[in-house]
């Protein structure tokens, strides 16, 4: 098979509620990871090319769906404001990332098995 036309696998992992509504997925996880790194929702949004207002909507929507806070924010002052992940957000993000890695590795193995001759 021509390498520029070869197939590859992309697995997306989303957590849904009992009614099938999206509650957590790659976008929220990426935003939380950026907040952890940058210690600011505004800086995280900017690094992702996202409006700060959109980042806040994403976080608030996820918090509402999950039933707990994801960010602990501090108001600006002498050292400036910022944001940090709550303990619940850290646990959720770690579990999501571990599951995503496991599912992706398994899916890649199965993909290679089933599509090796295609």
Number of C-alpha atoms within 10 A of each C-alpha: 8 6 6 6 7 8 13 9 10 8 12 10 15 14 13 13 11 7 6 8 11 13 16 22 18 15 12 17 17 14 20 26 17 20 22 18 12 17 18 21 25 19 18 24 21 14 14 12 9 14 14 15 12 11 21 14 12 16 19 16 15 19 17 13 15 13 9 13 16 23 23 12 15 12 10 9 8 6 7 8 13 19 20 20 20 16 13 13 19 17 12 15 21 14 12 19 16 12 13 18 14 12 15 17 13 11 15 16 11 12 14 13 10 10 10 9 7 8
